[in-house]
C-alpha cells in the first residue's frame, strides 16, 4: 500500500493562558487536550466545536508538567509550588493535592497501567507514588543537580531521567538501581522519552542537540544538530518512525528516524517553542510556546496504516526480553547527523496562514478548589454526589476548607475563583535566573566537596604530626 504524503497542517490554535505554555498532553479519547503554564493554571481544551475550555485554578505557582492517565479519567499536574495535583477533567474541577518534593516538581508521568505516578524535582530526586491515595513508594537519588524530566518505559519496568548534571540515567523500577548513565550531552537535559518499542530512548537539551540511544547495547544511535538553540521538548510518534522536537529557535522539527534525517521544519510560534506532544495514535500533535499559545496540528504525512507496527510494539513490550526487530531505530546513517542545507526539507510557516477563522477560540471557564461542591440538590429534589472516581482520593484539609458549608457553590460560568496575578518576570529572565541558580547549586556542591577534601587533608596532616611526635618520643630514650 502506497500513499502520497501530505504536509502537516495547523488545525486549531487556543488562546487562554497568560504566560508561557510549559507542557501538553492529549486525552487518550482524543476529546481533550491539557496544557500547563507559568501562569499557575492547568487548561483543558475540548475539541468539540463550541465547547468551553476549562481553566483549573489551584496551584500557587507555575505548572511545569501535565499528563493524562492512560484511561483519560484523570489529569496530573506538577508545579513549582512543590506539589502534584490530580484532577478530574470536567467542569467541576475536583482535585486532590499532595506535597511531592522539597523543591519545584518539574515532571510527572503515569505508569502504563495507571497505578503509579513518577515525579522529578529540583531537589535532585525522582519519586514513585501510588495513584490510589498518593502513597510514597520509593525515591531514586543519584542525580547531582535538578532533574528536569522522568518517564516510564512502555512496559513500566524501566525509568529514564534527564538532569541539569548533563546526564541521562536509566533505572530498573524493580531493583531501584541505576543500570546505566549516558554522559554524551554537553548541556542540561530538558526532555527524555522512550521509543514506543521500549528499546531506545531520546533526550534533548540546552546544547541544541537531540540524541537517540539503544538501551540494550547502551550505544548512541543517532545525534541530530538541527536546531540553533536549546531544545525544550520532544515526543515520539506512535509508529516509532518519527520524532518531533520544540526549540528556543521558535521552530518545531520532525525527524525521520528510519532515514536519520530532518523531515520537516515548522514555524508557528512567536518566540521559543517550549513543548510538543504527539497524540496517542500519532494523527495529531500539539505545541506550546512563550507566546502563550497552544497549537494543534494534523500530522498528515503519516498516512500509512501502522496498525501492524503498533501491534508488534505492544506485543514486544509484553515479552521479558524483546529480541531485535526491524522496526527498531537502526544506525543506518553515521551517528552524527549534521545540519546540512537540504533544499528538499519542507519549511512550513503557519504564522502566515489564516488561523482557522471559522472556529474561534473557545470561551474559558475558571474552575478549581473554590468550586468543590457539597452534594447538590437536583431539579427532582434528589442529592447528586461527587463522581466516584474521586472517592478514593482523600482530599486534603486545605481543599476541604475551601468548600462552602452553607451555600450551594456558584455556577461554573460565574468564575468563582480569584483572578490570577500577572507574572511580572518575563519568561526569558525567569529561565536565566533558573540557570543561574542551577550554576550556584553546582558551585555550592563543588565548595562542599573541596571543604570535605580539605578536612580530610587536615586530618591526615594531624595524624602524620602525631605519628612523628610519637616516633620522636620513642627514639629519645634510646639515645
Secondary structure, 3 states (H helix, E strand, C coil): CCCCCCCCEEEEEEECCCCCEEEEEECCCCCEEEEEECCCEEEEEECCCCCCEEEEECCCCCEEEEEECCCCCCEEEEECCCEEEEECCCCCCCEEEEECCCCCEEEEEECCCCCEEEEEECCCCEEEEECHHHCEEEEECCCCCCEEEEEECCCCCEEEEEECCCCEEEEECCCCEEEEEECCCCCCEEEEEECCCCCEEEEEECCCCEEEEECCCCEEEEEECCCCCCEEEEEECCCCCEEEEEECCCEEEEEECCCCEEEEEEECCCCCEEEEEECCCCCEEEEEECCCEEEEEECCCCCCCCHHHHHHHHHHHCCCCCCCCCCCCCCCCCCEECCCCCCCCEEEEHHHCCCCCCCCCCCEEEEEHHHCCCCEECCCCCEECCCHHHHHHCCCHHHHHCCCCCCCCCCHHHCCCCCCCCCCCCHHHHHHHHHHHHHHHHHHHHHHHHHHHHHHHHHHHHHHHHHHHHHHHHHHHHC
